[in-house]
Amino acid sequence: MMNCREVTTSASDYIERRLNPLTRLGMLIHLAMCKGCRLYVRQLRLAIRGLRALGTTRQPASVVDPHLLEHFRKANRPQGD
C-alpha cells in the first residue's frame, strides 16, 4: 500500500493511467482508505479537465506586467538581500 506522499506524487500518472498494475493497485487501496487523498485526486482530476477544456489555442501573454514580475523577484529573493 502507498502512503499519502507517494499518492500525491503519483496522482497525475494515476489519472492518466500511466501506472503499472501493482502501483495502481496500491493507489486504489490507499484511496479506498484515505479521504484526504481521494479529495486531492478528485481536485487534480477536475483541474486537468479544466485545463484541457481551455485547449491549446491560448497563448501566454507576450508582455509580463512589470509590477507582477518585481513581486515574484522579491518573493523569491534570499532573506539576506
PyMOL Python script that loads the backbone (N, CA, C, O; Angstrom):
from pymol import cmd

cmd.read_pdbstr("""\
ATOM      1  N   MET A   1       0.846  -1.191   0.000  1.00  0.00           N
ATOM      2  CA  MET A   1       0.000   0.000   0.000  1.00  0.00           C
ATOM      3  C   MET A   1       0.883   1.243   0.000  1.00  0.00           C
ATOM      4  O   MET A   1       1.982   1.232   0.554  1.00  0.00           O
ATOM      5  N   MET A   2       0.411   2.281  -0.604  1.00  0.00           N
ATOM      6  CA  MET A   2       1.148   3.538  -0.696  1.00  0.00           C
ATOM      7  C   MET A   2       0.805   4.424   0.500  1.00  0.00           C
ATOM      8  O   MET A   2      -0.214   4.225   1.162  1.00  0.00           O
ATOM      9  N   ASN A   3       1.676   5.412   0.770  1.00  0.00           N
ATOM     10  CA  ASN A   3       1.350   6.417   1.780  1.00  0.00           C
ATOM     11  C   ASN A   3       0.888   7.687   1.075  1.00  0.00           C
ATOM     12  O   ASN A   3       0.918   7.763  -0.153  1.00  0.00           O
ATOM     13  N   CYS A   4       0.467   8.667   1.832  1.00  0.00           N
ATOM     14  CA  CYS A   4      -0.095   9.892   1.260  1.00  0.00           C
ATOM     15  C   CYS A   4       0.907  10.619   0.358  1.00  0.00           C
ATOM     16  O   CYS A   4       0.530  11.124  -0.699  1.00  0.00           O
ATOM     17  N   ARG A   5       2.151  10.677   0.757  1.00  0.00           N
ATOM     18  CA  ARG A   5       3.159  11.357  -0.054  1.00  0.00           C
ATOM     19  C   ARG A   5       3.327  10.663  -1.401  1.00  0.00           C
ATOM     20  O   ARG A   5       3.419  11.326  -2.434  1.00  0.00           O
ATOM     21  N   GLU A   6       3.366   9.344  -1.395  1.00  0.00           N
ATOM     22  CA  GLU A   6       3.501   8.597  -2.649  1.00  0.00           C
ATOM     23  C   GLU A   6       2.282   8.796  -3.544  1.00  0.00           C
ATOM     24  O   GLU A   6       2.404   8.886  -4.765  1.00  0.00           O
ATOM     25  N   VAL A   7       1.117   8.862  -2.929  1.00  0.00           N
ATOM     26  CA  VAL A   7      -0.106   9.080  -3.698  1.00  0.00           C
ATOM     27  C   VAL A   7      -0.069  10.444  -4.378  1.00  0.00           C
ATOM     28  O   VAL A   7      -0.382  10.555  -5.563  1.00  0.00           O
ATOM     29  N   THR A   8       0.309  11.475  -3.638  1.00  0.00           N
ATOM     30  CA  THR A   8       0.307  12.814  -4.240  1.00  0.00           C
ATOM     31  C   THR A   8       1.349  12.940  -5.338  1.00  0.00           C
ATOM     32  O   THR A   8       1.124  13.665  -6.307  1.00  0.00           O
ATOM     33  N   THR A   9       2.483  12.257  -5.218  1.00  0.00           N
ATOM     34  CA  THR A   9       3.495  12.354  -6.276  1.00  0.00           C
ATOM     35  C   THR A   9       3.135  11.504  -7.490  1.00  0.00           C
ATOM     36  O   THR A   9       3.658  11.733  -8.581  1.00  0.00           O
ATOM     37  N   SER A  10       2.246  10.525  -7.314  1.00  0.00           N
ATOM     38  CA  SER A  10       1.865   9.651  -8.430  1.00  0.00           C
ATOM     39  C   SER A  10       0.460   9.936  -8.956  1.00  0.00           C
ATOM     40  O   SER A  10      -0.007   9.255  -9.869  1.00  0.00           O
ATOM     41  N   ALA A  11      -0.207  10.919  -8.396  1.00  0.00           N
ATOM     42  CA  ALA A  11      -1.620  11.156  -8.724  1.00  0.00           C
ATOM     43  C   ALA A  11      -1.847  11.454 -10.196  1.00  0.00           C
ATOM     44  O   ALA A  11      -2.793  10.927 -10.782  1.00  0.00           O
ATOM     45  N   SER A  12      -1.015  12.276 -10.809  1.00  0.00           N
ATOM     46  CA  SER A  12      -1.254  12.593 -12.223  1.00  0.00           C
ATOM     47  C   SER A  12      -1.029  11.361 -13.094  1.00  0.00           C
ATOM     48  O   SER A  12      -1.749  11.162 -14.072  1.00  0.00           O
ATOM     49  N   ASP A  13      -0.046  10.534 -12.758  1.00  0.00           N
ATOM     50  CA  ASP A  13       0.158   9.294 -13.504  1.00  0.00           C
ATOM     51  C   ASP A  13      -1.026   8.351 -13.319  1.00  0.00           C
ATOM     52  O   ASP A  13      -1.412   7.645 -14.251  1.00  0.00           O
ATOM     53  N   TYR A  14      -1.597   8.339 -12.132  1.00  0.00           N
ATOM     54  CA  TYR A  14      -2.788   7.528 -11.872  1.00  0.00           C
ATOM     55  C   TYR A  14      -3.946   8.003 -12.747  1.00  0.00           C
ATOM     56  O   TYR A  14      -4.620   7.194 -13.385  1.00  0.00           O
ATOM     57  N   ILE A  15      -4.173   9.303 -12.774  1.00  0.00           N
ATOM     58  CA  ILE A  15      -5.274   9.860 -13.560  1.00  0.00           C
ATOM     59  C   ILE A  15      -5.072   9.590 -15.046  1.00  0.00           C
ATOM     60  O   ILE A  15      -6.025   9.293 -15.767  1.00  0.00           O
ATOM     61  N   GLU A  16      -3.831   9.694 -15.497  1.00  0.00           N
ATOM     62  CA  GLU A  16      -3.523   9.487 -16.916  1.00  0.00           C
ATOM     63  C   GLU A  16      -3.326   8.006 -17.255  1.00  0.00           C
ATOM     64  O   GLU A  16      -2.986   7.669 -18.389  1.00  0.00           O
ATOM     65  N   ARG A  17      -3.536   7.135 -16.289  1.00  0.00           N
ATOM     66  CA  ARG A  17      -3.407   5.683 -16.463  1.00  0.00           C
ATOM     67  C   ARG A  17      -2.016   5.271 -16.942  1.00  0.00           C
ATOM     68  O   ARG A  17      -1.868   4.463 -17.859  1.00  0.00           O
ATOM     69  N   ARG A  18      -0.992   5.855 -16.291  1.00  0.00           N
ATOM     70  CA  ARG A  18       0.389   5.538 -16.645  1.00  0.00           C
ATOM     71  C   ARG A  18       1.094   4.715 -15.567  1.00  0.00           C
ATOM     72  O   ARG A  18       2.308   4.523 -15.643  1.00  0.00           O
ATOM     73  N   LEU A  19       0.364   4.228 -14.572  1.00  0.00           N
ATOM     74  CA  LEU A  19       0.971   3.430 -13.512  1.00  0.00           C
ATOM     75  C   LEU A  19       0.959   1.954 -13.893  1.00  0.00           C
ATOM     76  O   LEU A  19       0.055   1.481 -14.583  1.00  0.00           O
ATOM     77  N   ASN A  20       1.976   1.240 -13.433  1.00  0.00           N
ATOM     78  CA  ASN A  20       1.964  -0.204 -13.660  1.00  0.00           C
ATOM     79  C   ASN A  20       0.872  -0.809 -12.769  1.00  0.00           C
ATOM     80  O   ASN A  20       0.443  -0.176 -11.804  1.00  0.00           O
ATOM     81  N   PRO A  21       0.422  -2.025 -13.084  1.00  0.00           N
ATOM     82  CA  PRO A  21      -0.712  -2.615 -12.348  1.00  0.00           C
ATOM     83  C   PRO A  21      -0.509  -2.709 -10.829  1.00  0.00           C
ATOM     84  O   PRO A  21      -1.447  -2.466 -10.070  1.00  0.00           O
ATOM     85  N   LEU A  22       0.686  -3.054 -10.385  1.00  0.00           N
ATOM     86  CA  LEU A  22       0.920  -3.190  -8.950  1.00  0.00           C
ATOM     87  C   LEU A  22       0.849  -1.834  -8.240  1.00  0.00           C
ATOM     88  O   LEU A  22       0.270  -1.730  -7.159  1.00  0.00           O
ATOM     89  N   THR A  23       1.433  -0.802  -8.843  1.00  0.00           N
ATOM     90  CA  THR A  23       1.386   0.535  -8.263  1.00  0.00           C
ATOM     91  C   THR A  23      -0.046   1.066  -8.270  1.00  0.00           C
ATOM     92  O   THR A  23      -0.487   1.701  -7.312  1.00  0.00           O
ATOM     93  N   ARG A  24      -0.757   0.802  -9.349  1.00  0.00           N
ATOM     94  CA  ARG A  24      -2.157   1.232  -9.435  1.00  0.00           C
ATOM     95  C   ARG A  24      -2.992   0.572  -8.330  1.00  0.00           C
ATOM     96  O   ARG A  24      -3.846   1.217  -7.722  1.00  0.00           O
ATOM     97  N   LEU A  25      -2.740  -0.707  -8.078  1.00  0.00           N
ATOM     98  CA  LEU A  25      -3.453  -1.406  -7.020  1.00  0.00           C
ATOM     99  C   LEU A  25      -3.158  -0.776  -5.663  1.00  0.00           C
ATOM    100  O   LEU A  25      -4.070  -0.582  -4.859  1.00  0.00           O
ATOM    101  N   GLY A  26      -1.889  -0.455  -5.404  1.00  0.00           N
ATOM    102  CA  GLY A  26      -1.531   0.218  -4.155  1.00  0.00           C
ATOM    103  C   GLY A  26      -2.237   1.556  -4.015  1.00  0.00           C
ATOM    104  O   GLY A  26      -2.674   1.930  -2.927  1.00  0.00           O
ATOM    105  N   MET A  27      -2.342   2.273  -5.129  1.00  0.00           N
ATOM    106  CA  MET A  27      -3.035   3.564  -5.133  1.00  0.00           C
ATOM    107  C   MET A  27      -4.516   3.360  -4.818  1.00  0.00           C
ATOM    108  O   MET A  27      -5.075   4.090  -3.999  1.00  0.00           O
ATOM    109  N   LEU A  28      -5.146   2.398  -5.444  1.00  0.00           N
ATOM    110  CA  LEU A  28      -6.570   2.153  -5.218  1.00  0.00           C
ATOM    111  C   LEU A  28      -6.854   1.759  -3.775  1.00  0.00           C
ATOM    112  O   LEU A  28      -7.843   2.204  -3.191  1.00  0.00           O
ATOM    113  N   ILE A  29      -5.994   0.931  -3.202  1.00  0.00           N
ATOM    114  CA  ILE A  29      -6.176   0.537  -1.804  1.00  0.00           C
ATOM    115  C   ILE A  29      -6.063   1.755  -0.900  1.00  0.00           C
ATOM    116  O   ILE A  29      -6.882   1.945  -0.001  1.00  0.00           O
ATOM    117  N   HIS A  30      -5.049   2.579  -1.138  1.00  0.00           N
ATOM    118  CA  HIS A  30      -4.871   3.775  -0.310  1.00  0.00           C
ATOM    119  C   HIS A  30      -6.066   4.716  -0.462  1.00  0.00           C
ATOM    120  O   HIS A  30      -6.583   5.229   0.530  1.00  0.00           O
ATOM    121  N   LEU A  31      -6.503   4.940  -1.693  1.00  0.00           N
ATOM    122  CA  LEU A  31      -7.631   5.846  -1.921  1.00  0.00           C
ATOM    123  C   LEU A  31      -8.909   5.334  -1.263  1.00  0.00           C
ATOM    124  O   LEU A  31      -9.748   6.126  -0.834  1.00  0.00           O
ATOM    125  N   ALA A  32      -9.058   4.023  -1.183  1.00  0.00           N
ATOM    126  CA  ALA A  32     -10.245   3.462  -0.525  1.00  0.00           C
ATOM    127  C   ALA A  32     -10.265   3.780   0.967  1.00  0.00           C
ATOM    128  O   ALA A  32     -11.326   3.822   1.589  1.00  0.00           O
ATOM    129  N   MET A  33      -9.079   4.004   1.534  1.00  0.00           N
ATOM    130  CA  MET A  33      -8.994   4.215   2.984  1.00  0.00           C
ATOM    131  C   MET A  33      -8.719   5.669   3.385  1.00  0.00           C
ATOM    132  O   MET A  33      -8.884   6.018   4.554  1.00  0.00           O
ATOM    133  N   CYS A  34      -8.307   6.516   2.449  1.00  0.00           N
ATOM    134  CA  CYS A  34      -7.868   7.869   2.806  1.00  0.00           C
ATOM    135  C   CYS A  34      -8.720   8.931   2.111  1.00  0.00           C
ATOM    136  O   CYS A  34      -8.591   9.161   0.908  1.00  0.00           O
ATOM    137  N   LYS A  35      -9.581   9.564   2.882  1.00  0.00           N
ATOM    138  CA  LYS A  35     -10.478  10.594   2.325  1.00  0.00           C
ATOM    139  C   LYS A  35      -9.697  11.799   1.800  1.00  0.00           C
ATOM    140  O   LYS A  35     -10.059  12.364   0.768  1.00  0.00           O
ATOM    141  N   GLY A  36      -8.641  12.194   2.491  1.00  0.00           N
ATOM    142  CA  GLY A  36      -7.854  13.343   2.060  1.00  0.00           C
ATOM    143  C   GLY A  36      -7.237  13.126   0.691  1.00  0.00           C
ATOM    144  O   GLY A  36      -7.246  14.029  -0.146  1.00  0.00           O
ATOM    145  N   CYS A  37      -6.707  11.946   0.459  1.00  0.00           N
ATOM    146  CA  CYS A  37      -6.109  11.654  -0.843  1.00  0.00           C
ATOM    147  C   CYS A  37      -7.172  11.517  -1.926  1.00  0.00           C
ATOM    148  O   CYS A  37      -6.942  11.904  -3.072  1.00  0.00           O
ATOM    149  N   ARG A  38      -8.340  10.966  -1.572  1.00  0.00           N
ATOM    150  CA  ARG A  38      -9.432  10.908  -2.552  1.00  0.00           C
ATOM    151  C   ARG A  38      -9.815  12.309  -2.993  1.00  0.00           C
ATOM    152  O   ARG A  38     -10.033  12.550  -4.180  1.00  0.00           O
ATOM    153  N   LEU A  39      -9.898  13.235  -2.045  1.00  0.00           N
ATOM    154  CA  LEU A  39     -10.231  14.625  -2.384  1.00  0.00           C
ATOM    155  C   LEU A  39      -9.140  15.252  -3.246  1.00  0.00           C
ATOM    156  O   LEU A  39      -9.429  15.979  -4.196  1.00  0.00           O
ATOM    157  N   TYR A  40      -7.879  14.962  -2.905  1.00  0.00           N
ATOM    158  CA  TYR A  40      -6.765  15.508  -3.684  1.00  0.00           C
ATOM    159  C   TYR A  40      -6.830  15.016  -5.132  1.00  0.00           C
ATOM    160  O   TYR A  40      -6.691  15.806  -6.066  1.00  0.00           O
ATOM    161  N   VAL A  41      -7.039  13.719  -5.313  1.00  0.00           N
ATOM    162  CA  VAL A  41      -7.101  13.161  -6.669  1.00  0.00           C
ATOM    163  C   VAL A  41      -8.305  13.724  -7.413  1.00  0.00           C
ATOM    164  O   VAL A  41      -8.218  14.009  -8.607  1.00  0.00           O
ATOM    165  N   ARG A  42      -9.416  13.886  -6.725  1.00  0.00           N
ATOM    166  CA  ARG A  42     -10.613  14.463  -7.363  1.00  0.00           C
ATOM    167  C   ARG A  42     -10.340  15.896  -7.818  1.00  0.00           C
ATOM    168  O   ARG A  42     -10.712  16.273  -8.929  1.00  0.00           O
ATOM    169  N   GLN A  43      -9.693  16.698  -6.965  1.00  0.00           N
ATOM    170  CA  GLN A  43      -9.383  18.082  -7.329  1.00  0.00           C
ATOM    171  C   GLN A  43      -8.394  18.142  -8.488  1.00  0.00           C
ATOM    172  O   GLN A  43      -8.536  18.969  -9.389  1.00  0.00           O
ATOM    173  N   LEU A  44      -7.401  17.273  -8.464  1.00  0.00           N
ATOM    174  CA  LEU A  44      -6.430  17.240  -9.557  1.00  0.00           C
ATOM    175  C   LEU A  44      -7.104  16.848 -10.862  1.00  0.00           C
ATOM    176  O   LEU A  44      -6.822  17.426 -11.912  1.00  0.00           O
ATOM    177  N   ARG A  45      -7.992  15.866 -10.797  1.00  0.00           N
ATOM    178  CA  ARG A  45      -8.718  15.429 -11.990  1.00  0.00           C
ATOM    179  C   ARG A  45      -9.551  16.589 -12.561  1.00  0.00           C
ATOM    180  O   ARG A  45      -9.587  16.789 -13.776  1.00  0.00           O
ATOM    181  N   LEU A  46     -10.213  17.343 -11.690  1.00  0.00           N
ATOM    182  CA  LEU A  46     -11.000  18.498 -12.146  1.00  0.00           C
ATOM    183  C   LEU A  46     -10.111  19.571 -12.764  1.00  0.00           C
ATOM    184  O   LEU A  46     -10.476  20.175 -13.772  1.00  0.00           O
ATOM    185  N   ALA A  47      -8.953  19.808 -12.167  1.00  0.00           N
ATOM    186  CA  ALA A  47      -8.025  20.803 -12.710  1.00  0.00           C
ATOM    187  C   ALA A  47      -7.540  20.384 -14.098  1.00  0.00           C
ATOM    188  O   ALA A  47      -7.463  21.210 -15.008  1.00  0.00           O
ATOM    189  N   ILE A  48      -7.217  19.117 -14.254  1.00  0.00           N
ATOM    190  CA  ILE A  48      -6.765  18.615 -15.555  1.00  0.00           C
ATOM    191  C   ILE A  48      -7.864  18.764 -16.599  1.00  0.00           C
ATOM    192  O   ILE A  48      -7.607  19.194 -17.723  1.00  0.00           O
ATOM    193  N   ARG A  49      -9.095  18.406 -16.221  1.00  0.00           N
ATOM    194  CA  ARG A  49     -10.224  18.572 -17.155  1.00  0.00           C
ATOM    195  C   ARG A  49     -10.404  20.030 -17.553  1.00  0.00           C
ATOM    196  O   ARG A  49     -10.614  20.349 -18.723  1.00  0.00           O
ATOM    197  N   GLY A  50     -10.318  20.910 -16.557  1.00  0.00           N
ATOM    198  CA  GLY A  50     -10.485  22.337 -16.837  1.00  0.00           C
ATOM    199  C   GLY A  50      -9.420  22.861 -17.773  1.00  0.00           C
ATOM    200  O   GLY A  50      -9.720  23.629 -18.687  1.00  0.00           O
ATOM    201  N   LEU A  51      -8.192  22.461 -17.561  1.00  0.00           N
ATOM    202  CA  LEU A  51      -7.108  22.905 -18.439  1.00  0.00           C
ATOM    203  C   LEU A  51      -7.270  22.345 -19.845  1.00  0.00           C
ATOM    204  O   LEU A  51      -6.996  23.033 -20.828  1.00  0.00           O
ATOM    205  N   ARG A  52      -7.713  21.101 -19.938  1.00  0.00           N
ATOM    206  CA  ARG A  52      -7.941  20.521 -21.273  1.00  0.00           C
ATOM    207  C   ARG A  52      -9.079  21.245 -21.986  1.00  0.00           C
ATOM    208  O   ARG A  52      -9.041  21.428 -23.203  1.00  0.00           O
ATOM    209  N   ALA A  53     -10.088  21.653 -21.225  1.00  0.00           N
ATOM    210  CA  ALA A  53     -11.221  22.355 -21.820  1.00  0.00           C
ATOM    211  C   ALA A  53     -10.795  23.692 -22.410  1.00  0.00           C
ATOM    212  O   ALA A  53     -11.390  24.166 -23.378  1.00  0.00           O
ATOM    213  N   LEU A  54      -9.769  24.298 -21.829  1.00  0.00           N
ATOM    214  CA  LEU A  54      -9.262  25.558 -22.370  1.00  0.00           C
ATOM    215  C   LEU A  54      -8.626  25.355 -23.734  1.00  0.00           C
ATOM    216  O   LEU A  54      -8.624  26.255 -24.573  1.00  0.00           O
ATOM    217  N   GLY A  55      -8.092  24.169 -23.944  1.00  0.00           N
ATOM    218  CA  GLY A  55      -7.458  23.871 -25.224  1.00  0.00           C
ATOM    219  C   GLY A  55      -6.072  24.461 -25.324  1.00  0.00           C
ATOM    220  O   GLY A  55      -5.573  25.078 -24.383  1.00  0.00           O
ATOM    221  N   THR A  56      -5.468  24.269 -26.454  1.00  0.00           N
ATOM    222  CA  THR A  56      -4.108  24.763 -26.675  1.00  0.00           C
ATOM    223  C   THR A  56      -4.085  26.008 -27.537  1.00  0.00           C
ATOM    224  O   THR A  56      -3.013  26.450 -27.949  1.00  0.00           O
ATOM    225  N   THR A  57      -5.253  26.586 -27.821  1.00  0.00           N
ATOM    226  CA  THR A  57      -5.290  27.754 -28.691  1.00  0.00           C
ATOM    227  C   THR A  57      -4.853  29.028 -27.993  1.00  0.00           C
ATOM    228  O   THR A  57      -4.481  29.998 -28.653  1.00  0.00           O
ATOM    229  N   ARG A  58      -4.892  29.040 -26.679  1.00  0.00           N
ATOM    230  CA  ARG A  58      -4.491  30.237 -25.944  1.00  0.00           C
ATOM    231  C   ARG A  58      -2.979  30.303 -25.828  1.00  0.00           C
ATOM    232  O   ARG A  58      -2.318  29.307 -25.532  1.00  0.00           O
ATOM    233  N   GLN A  59      -2.463  31.449 -26.057  1.00  0.00           N
ATOM    234  CA  GLN A  59      -1.027  31.680 -25.954  1.00  0.00           C
ATOM    235  C   GLN A  59      -0.755  32.532 -24.719  1.00  0.00           C
ATOM    236  O   GLN A  59      -1.569  33.386 -24.366  1.00  0.00           O
ATOM    237  N   PRO A  60       0.376  32.312 -24.062  1.00  0.00           N
ATOM    238  CA  PRO A  60       0.705  33.167 -22.913  1.00  0.00           C
ATOM    239  C   PRO A  60       0.938  34.602 -23.377  1.00  0.00           C
ATOM    240  O   PRO A  60       1.308  34.851 -24.525  1.00  0.00           O
ATOM    241  N   ALA A  61       0.718  35.517 -22.476  1.00  0.00           N
ATOM    242  CA  ALA A  61       0.931  36.934 -22.801  1.00  0.00           C
ATOM    243  C   ALA A  61       2.393  37.158 -23.153  1.00  0.00           C
ATOM    244  O   ALA A  61       3.289  36.625 -22.499  1.00  0.00           O
ATOM    245  N   SER A  62       2.623  37.945 -24.183  1.00  0.00           N
ATOM    246  CA  SER A  62       3.996  38.199 -24.607  1.00  0.00           C
ATOM    247  C   SER A  62       4.665  39.236 -23.704  1.00  0.00           C
ATOM    248  O   SER A  62       5.892  39.324 -23.661  1.00  0.00           O
ATOM    249  N   VAL A  63       3.864  40.014 -22.989  1.00  0.00           N
ATOM    250  CA  VAL A  63       4.410  41.023 -22.089  1.00  0.00           C
ATOM    251  C   VAL A  63       3.918  40.724 -20.677  1.00  0.00           C
ATOM    252  O   VAL A  63       2.722  40.556 -20.443  1.00  0.00           O
ATOM    253  N   VAL A  64       4.852  40.661 -19.754  1.00  0.00           N
ATOM    254  CA  VAL A  64       4.505  40.412 -18.359  1.00  0.00           C
ATOM    255  C   VAL A  64       4.440  41.753 -17.639  1.00  0.00           C
ATOM    256  O   VAL A  64       5.309  42.607 -17.813  1.00  0.00           O
ATOM    257  N   ASP A  65       3.414  41.921 -16.841  1.00  0.00           N
ATOM    258  CA  ASP A  65       3.264  43.148 -16.059  1.00  0.00           C
ATOM    259  C   ASP A  65       4.519  43.333 -15.207  1.00  0.00           C
ATOM    260  O   ASP A  65       4.848  42.450 -14.415  1.00  0.00           O
ATOM    261  N   PRO A  66       5.231  44.458 -15.346  1.00  0.00           N
ATOM    262  CA  PRO A  66       6.473  44.650 -14.599  1.00  0.00           C
ATOM    263  C   PRO A  66       6.281  44.642 -13.089  1.00  0.00           C
ATOM    264  O   PRO A  66       7.184  44.228 -12.361  1.00  0.00           O
ATOM    265  N   HIS A  67       5.129  45.088 -12.603  1.00  0.00           N
ATOM    266  CA  HIS A  67       4.862  45.068 -11.163  1.00  0.00           C
ATOM    267  C   HIS A  67       4.729  43.630 -10.661  1.00  0.00           C
ATOM    268  O   HIS A  67       5.216  43.297  -9.581  1.00  0.00           O
ATOM    269  N   LEU A  68       4.077  42.793 -11.440  1.00  0.00           N
ATOM    270  CA  LEU A  68       3.936  41.386 -11.081  1.00  0.00           C
ATOM    271  C   LEU A  68       5.301  40.693 -11.099  1.00  0.00           C
ATOM    272  O   LEU A  68       5.619  39.916 -10.199  1.00  0.00           O
ATOM    273  N   LEU A  69       6.090  40.971 -12.107  1.00  0.00           N
ATOM    274  CA  LEU A  69       7.426  40.387 -12.211  1.00  0.00           C
ATOM    275  C   LEU A  69       8.286  40.801 -11.022  1.00  0.00           C
ATOM    276  O   LEU A  69       9.002  39.968 -10.467  1.00  0.00           O
ATOM    277  N   GLU A  70       8.232  42.052 -10.624  1.00  0.00           N
ATOM    278  CA  GLU A  70       9.011  42.530  -9.478  1.00  0.00           C
ATOM    279  C   GLU A  70       8.535  41.861  -8.186  1.00  0.00           C
ATOM    280  O   GLU A  70       9.347  41.534  -7.321  1.00  0.00           O
ATOM    281  N   HIS A  71       7.248  41.662  -8.058  1.00  0.00           N
ATOM    282  CA  HIS A  71       6.706  40.981  -6.878  1.00  0.00           C
ATOM    283  C   HIS A  71       7.279  39.570  -6.767  1.00  0.00           C
ATOM    284  O   HIS A  71       7.690  39.156  -5.682  1.00  0.00           O
ATOM    285  N   PHE A  72       7.313  38.832  -7.864  1.00  0.00           N
ATOM    286  CA  PHE A  72       7.862  37.478  -7.839  1.00  0.00           C
ATOM    287  C   PHE A  72       9.356  37.489  -7.562  1.00  0.00           C
ATOM    288  O   PHE A  72       9.861  36.607  -6.868  1.00  0.00           O
ATOM    289  N   ARG A  73      10.060  38.458  -8.086  1.00  0.00           N
ATOM    290  CA  ARG A  73      11.501  38.552  -7.815  1.00  0.00           C
ATOM    291  C   ARG A  73      11.745  38.785  -6.328  1.00  0.00           C
ATOM    292  O   ARG A  73      12.622  38.160  -5.732  1.00  0.00           O
ATOM    293  N   LYS A  74      10.975  39.677  -5.739  1.00  0.00           N
ATOM    294  CA  LYS A  74      11.145  39.961  -4.295  1.00  0.00           C
ATOM    295  C   LYS A  74      10.765  38.739  -3.463  1.00  0.00           C
ATOM    296  O   LYS A  74      11.440  38.429  -2.482  1.00  0.00           O
ATOM    297  N   ALA A  75       9.711  38.054  -3.835  1.00  0.00           N
ATOM    298  CA  ALA A  75       9.248  36.901  -3.083  1.00  0.00           C
ATOM    299  C   ALA A  75      10.260  35.750  -3.123  1.00  0.00           C
ATOM    300  O   ALA A  75      10.336  34.959  -2.183  1.00  0.00           O
ATOM    301  N   ASN A  76      11.020  35.658  -4.189  1.00  0.00           N
ATOM    302  CA  ASN A  76      11.973  34.553  -4.343  1.00  0.00           C
ATOM    303  C   ASN A  76      13.403  34.941  -4.000  1.00  0.00           C
ATOM    304  O   ASN A  76      14.314  34.126  -4.141  1.00  0.00           O
ATOM    305  N   ARG A  77      13.608  36.158  -3.558  1.00  0.00           N
ATOM    306  CA  ARG A  77      14.943  36.623  -3.185  1.00  0.00           C
ATOM    307  C   ARG A  77      15.321  36.038  -1.822  1.00  0.00           C
ATOM    308  O   ARG A  77      14.482  35.997  -0.921  1.00  0.00           O
ATOM    309  N   PRO A  78      16.571  35.585  -1.654  1.00  0.00           N
ATOM    310  CA  PRO A  78      17.001  35.098  -0.341  1.00  0.00           C
ATOM    311  C   PRO A  78      16.828  36.184   0.718  1.00  0.00           C
ATOM    312  O   PRO A  78      16.903  37.372   0.403  1.00  0.00           O
ATOM    313  N   GLN A  79      16.599  35.793   1.956  1.00  0.00           N
ATOM    314  CA  GLN A  79      16.304  36.729   3.044  1.00  0.00           C
ATOM    315  C   GLN A  79      17.396  37.756   3.296  1.00  0.00           C
ATOM    316  O   GLN A  79      17.084  38.871   3.713  1.00  0.00           O
ATOM    317  N   GLY A  80      18.649  37.434   3.065  1.00  0.00           N
ATOM    318  CA  GLY A  80      19.749  38.361   3.373  1.00  0.00           C
ATOM    319  C   GLY A  80      19.901  39.510   2.403  1.00  0.00           C
ATOM    320  O   GLY A  80      20.682  40.424   2.664  1.00  0.00           O
ATOM    321  N   ASP A  81      19.176  39.498   1.284  1.00  0.00           N
ATOM    322  CA  ASP A  81      19.333  40.547   0.256  1.00  0.00           C
ATOM    323  C   ASP A  81      18.487  41.753   0.527  1.00  0.00           C
ATOM    324  O   ASP A  81      18.512  42.711  -0.245  1.00  0.00           O
TER     325      ASP A  81
END
""", "prot")
cmd.dss("prot")
cmd.show_as("cartoon", "prot")
cmd.util.cbc("prot")
cmd.orient("prot")
